[in-house]
Amino acid sequence: MKEYKVVNWKMGLSKNSQKLEDLLNTYAKQGWTVTHIAEQSTRIVFERNKNR
């Protein structure tokens, strides 16, 4: 079974790329993979197996 997480990315005035990379790496360490990043929005959808 899969579980999903939707994260609303809040863009700041500086270091956006580094903050986004840190966020993605944090979730990756928890087993999440990115399934979708909305182009016109700030939403990122993650997926992982629920029974890991």
C-alpha positions as CSV (number, residue, x, y, z in Angstrom):
1,M,0.0,0.0,0.0
2,K,1.2,3.5,-0.8
3,E,0.9,6.7,1.3
4,Y,1.2,10.2,0.1
5,K,2.3,13.5,1.5
6,V,1.6,17.0,0.0
7,V,3.9,19.7,1.0
8,N,3.3,23.4,0.3
9,W,6.7,24.9,-0.5
10,K,7.2,28.4,0.8
11,M,9.6,30.4,-1.3
12,G,11.8,32.9,0.5
13,L,13.8,35.8,-0.7
14,S,17.1,34.1,-0.7
15,K,18.7,30.6,-1.0
16,N,15.6,29.1,-2.5
17,S,17.4,26.4,-4.4
18,Q,19.4,25.3,-1.3
19,K,16.3,25.3,0.9
20,L,14.4,23.2,-1.6
21,E,17.2,20.8,-2.0
22,D,17.5,20.4,1.8
23,L,13.7,19.8,2.0
24,L,13.8,17.1,-0.7
25,N,16.8,15.4,0.9
26,T,15.1,15.3,4.3
27,Y,12.1,13.6,2.9
28,A,14.2,11.2,0.8
29,K,16.0,10.0,4.0
30,Q,12.6,9.1,5.4
31,G,11.8,7.0,2.3
32,W,9.7,9.5,0.4
33,T,10.1,9.9,-3.4
34,V,8.8,12.9,-5.4
35,T,5.9,12.0,-7.7
36,H,4.9,15.5,-8.8
37,I,6.0,19.1,-8.5
38,A,3.4,21.6,-9.6
39,E,4.7,24.1,-12.1
40,Q,2.3,27.0,-11.4
41,S,2.0,26.1,-7.7
42,T,4.2,25.5,-4.7
43,R,3.0,22.0,-4.0
44,I,5.2,18.9,-4.0
45,V,3.7,15.4,-3.8
46,F,5.7,12.6,-2.2
47,E,5.0,8.9,-2.2
48,R,6.3,5.9,-0.2
49,N,5.4,2.4,0.7
50,K,3.3,2.4,3.9
51,N,4.5,-1.0,5.1
52,R,8.2,-0.4,4.9
